Amino acid sequence: MADPYTTLGVEQTATTDDIKRAYRKLAHQYHPDKKTGDEEKFKEVNAAYQVLSDDEKRSQYDQFGSTFEDAGQGGGAGGFNGFNVNFEDLGINDVFEQFFGGGRGRARQSRGEDIGIDLSISFRESAEGVSREVTTRLPQACSRCHGNAAEPGTPITECATCSGSGQVSTTRQTMLGTFAQTTVCPECKGEGKKAEQACTQCRGEGREVTDQTLDVEVPAGIADGQAIRLSGKGSAAQRGGITGDLFIKIHVDPDETLRRDGDDVRSIESISFVDASLGTTKSVTTLAGEHELEIPSGTQPGAEFRLAGKGFPRLQGSGTGDQLVTVEVSIPQKLSKQQREALEAFRQAKPKKSLF
């Protein structure tokens, strides 16, 4: 399937709410029942949402670029052409509640922000994997009230304004009649409850900015630009909501000798034209150390040799890539008298049929 972030038009650091909003918009736009609908686009949007709305699948995709099967594959009851469409996520229930006043009231749980940080590792660490300690300074659950925003020993009660639903309804008269509109309760901010006495340490916020030190396991084979997602290690939500996630973007320092090409490694070795003609043994730098490469006689400039299993571990599946060694043949710009005489003799001894 295509990149789900691209399909929904969101960044990798998008929050759950951002993803849900993007899904609702595109699902409405491409729904086959609409005149401007597009069934294939609708399927792609749903498949992308099935990945990004599931914490486990999203985590796997963020870490390893995993390929997921299209949503609904293999059949099954319900849904649209095999797709399990969540109409609550689509927002249809919200539309009916806002304009007709129906539906069930529910308190809204807040969510902390997702945070992105950068981590640099060496070329060889990206091949072998590494454990790193990172420190972030983020809003965390208040150590005094443990995130519930209430002064310890004081109660948290149902919001009197919304009766615990997190929503308030208002009616208005229009030329079309009376309409009821449901909005987030301004008193409890949609949470349905409120502390009778705010915590004196966080002043009712439920969080405070502190340092957080984490051990990060960087997997072997990770590539430059990939991100590791640590669920629940981002910014704490206000008043005891869901903690956001921490995204660690990996930056791999370049190596002086080796270059990555997918799961393979590439390198260049220079040999003299004499060694290219007669053959030689060359010590080649690999991820695992030095390797003796046998170069046969008659090797031409640009010849490529494959060292099986000397590349990067594959994040998806098993095994490793290879190392591809390209040979450059160096031609001396200056020759000693003895070298020139030897080459002249070689030229004179050249048989009528060219060896080149």
Summary of the structure (lengths in Angstrom):
residues: 356
radius of gyration: 31.6
end to end distance: 49.9
largest distance: 107.3
contacts: 1024
relative contact order: 0.12
helix: 23%
strand: 31%
